[in-house]
C-alpha cells in the first residue's frame, strides 16, 4: 500500500504512532509547524542555550514537569520518549504500509514544549523501502546515534543507558503493534512486526540492550526513572527493587 498524504493508517494505533504531515491550510499561519525547529537543529549541538536548542529545551521541560533536579535523569527520560515516537512512526508505517516515510532530521519539526508524546511534524513525504535495513538507517543512524552523542556530551548520560532506552522503546512499540494486530485479527501485521523487530534487535547497537522472550523485554540497564520524585521501576527494568540511592518522594511530588 502506498503512503497516503495524512498517514491515516497510523491513527488507530494511538498517539505515539501518529505523525503529522503538511497541512496547506496552516501554511504561513501563526501556528505553521515550519516555524518550529527541526530535530537536526537539536542534534547539531551548535548551542546549549535552553531557548535556542530544542534538545536542551526538551530536557529542561521534562525535568521541570517531573520535578527532578538531576539533568541526566531528565535527559534519559526525554530521550526515551523521543525514541518511542520515532520507532512507533517508523515501524508502524513499515508494518502497515510496507513503506517508510523519509524521517530525515531536517524534515521533522519538533515542538519541544508539547506534552507527551512528543509532537512531531513531517514537512515532506518521501517514500522509502519498509525493510529493517532502512529502519535502522532511518532511526538508529539518522536519529538515535546523533541524539546519543549530544546527550552524552551535554549531560554525561552513559551510552549503555541510552541504547537501553532505545531497545526498550522498540520492544514497547512492537508489543503495542502486536497487541493491536491480535485485537483486529491482523495476523499479517503481527508476523511483519515480529520479523522486522527480530532483524532490528540483531543490529550491533541493540543486540546487547536486553533479553527478549516473545514480546516481553528485560533490559540490561536502567532509565533512572526511579530517581524521579514519586517514580519507581519500569516493567522492563534490570533492577528488581530501586537502588538505595533513590531520592525520597515528597508528598507534593507524589501527588503531582
Secondary structure by P-SEA (a helix, b strand, c coil): cccccccccccccccccccccccccccccccccccccccccccccccccccccaaaaaaaaaaaaaccccaaaaaaaaaaaaaaaaaaaaaaaaaacccccccccccccccccccccbbbbbcbbbbccccaaaaaaccccccaaaaaaaaaacccccaaaaaaaaaaaaaaaaaaaaaaaaaaccaaaaaaaaaaaaaaaacccccccccccccbbbbccccccccccccccccccccccccccbbbbccccccc
